[in-house]
Amino acid sequence: MLSGYKPKSNIKDSYKILELEEGCSLDDIRNSYRSLAKKYHPDSGSATADSEAFMKVEEAYRVVLSDVATKKKSNENNEEEEDQFKSKAPQHRHYLSFEGVGFGTPSQREKQYMQFRVDRATEQVLEYRKQRLESQYAVTDVMKAKDVRQSKKVKITQAVERLVEDLIQESMAKGDFDNLSGKGKPLQKFSDCPHIDPMTHNLNRILIDNGYQPEWILMQKEIRETIERLRKNIVASRSKLGGPMTPYRQKQWNRICEQFVEDIRKLNKRIDNFNLVVPILSRQMVHFSADKEIVRAQKTYEALME
């Protein structure tokens, strides 16, 4: 069909080249042009790439667009719609890179695509935080009931503390604490650093001991503990195999490495979740490389053998 095409043929030939029928929608025209552009464009790397065929497709595309615009040009609103359609007509290169985002030169499209990725990542973060808030609000009633029980527990605790305080004061009045070895000495602090405010440090320590650590700090601690455990395990597995590396031992080592790669993949997924909730960009973590960790384990084993 394309071999018999003439540059200035009629509209029916143009529709045939685009494999369309008259009266089709604009979406059909764009989809057909996109498909043929990918098929015949010389830069697409396709086995059917043909610059001459692509030029025919592109000219037929313009002829069909002109025909559709003429049929719809019945009033000023339709004429404005035609101008808007032409300004947004997809170019063939848009569908070969940058996920079809942007227009203009390749460098301009690259900048627009980078901004598009930033916006998309921001939307994903906001959606994640939105889901977190919704899950928190879903358990509001349960938390209220828990607060009531907690308040009763606090009242009982305060009553016991007052009783203990009265007993302590009574014992002090009797002189029961006069012979203590630490009398007159300051209380031992949690931290020996002179640059840290003792009150602030003690309050923070109390919060941490009672489970008030931020989520991202707990996730970071878990990630670090996991990678250290994986490193120790693979070194221990290598030491257990010993040497020299026979075919049977090599097969066992390959299985160990496969499991290690899977564990690292799961760990990297947790790192992605951590990077979504960490409030400081400088605290974000990078993925661990399974290959580098395996090489590192091999070197550690060789050092131990020496």
Buried (B, 14 or more C-beta within 10 A) or exposed (E): EBEEBEEEBEBEBBBBBBEBEEEBEBEBBBBBBBBBBBBBBEEBEEEEBBEEBBBBBBBBBEBBBBBBBEEBEEEEEEEEBBEEBEEEBBEBBBBBBBEBBBBEEEEEBBBBBEEBEEEEEEEEEEEEEEEEEEEEEEEEEEEEEEEEEEEEEEEEEEEEEEEEEEEEEEEEEEEEEEEEEEEEEEEEEEBEEEEBEBEEBBEBEEEEEEEEBEEBEEBBEEBEEBBEEBBEBBBEBBBEBEEEEEEEBEEBBEEBBEBBEEBBEEBBEBBEBBBBBBEEEEEEBEEBEBEEBBEBBBEBBEEEEE
